[in-house]
């Protein structure tokens, strides 16, 4: 059975445990004579995996990191032509959930384990597999922390999200905020007794919309992106219980995806300040009212220069740089901020990700296998 078939066979939808898949990868590393490090999350339901292959002198300083997430998005309410958790090959395309995003890359790394372990390396190689990428890159920071704690400091990282095997240097950040507005319920004929959570939440919706309009009109701009400015929207809202009750709660979920020039921390602070002002107005009506702002996802953007170490190594290994910047987020920004020069490159096309009948072409998988084989040869040269 190929590694792609094995990995797709584990249903690792983000809401579920990934431990069986991580255990299988860990066992394969151990079989190859390598030392797997399984790093569980606080619940123990999920884990990251680090397999660090030291250089010929036993050092894990520097070296190349290959990073992939192992979770995938749900297949709920999608109509698939075949079982999404069983790889089905038709006309040179391998269908299955996660084939493109991004178990194809994970499988290529797993298949190369024996080759990686076969002889001494001139520079270390670090294999990293994460949980919960699809729900806000939640596994990546704990991974960075675990690498630091273990004294592993890669100099270059390739994140294997589907890019048709071209290097992507830049993508926007992603920020998702959940604002919970708690008012005071009352019979709707007695409005002065209540504090209307929906009406106050509407102010926050408008605040966010106005700043999105400002980003669109005033920039910053970067024409390398298909949408050349920071975008944002309010994507979920819920509140109220009946037509004749002043609503005591309203929850608003909003997001923005920004260009590197925008200071996300300042934008988060601006949202919090605005909400604090609304809260003050609510409390003037009734001190029991409150607003909380929680960032439920936050991943920095990526803006790796043309002459960065990761780009140069990728070129040396035969990869081309994609001229475009992309709007989707990845874990790459987190690794890059952690001090590792990072680019995104992996088999398959993002256009197939998250959809029914997701697929990766066998040609793309072969191109990824060849890239990893070249990388191993490169790291072994002159050892
Ligand atoms: Zn992905």
Boltz pocket constraint, residues with backbone or C-beta under 6 A from the ligand:
constraints:
  - pocket:
      binder: B
      contacts: [[A, 69], [A, 101], [A, 102], [A, 133], [A, 161]]
      max_distance: 6.0
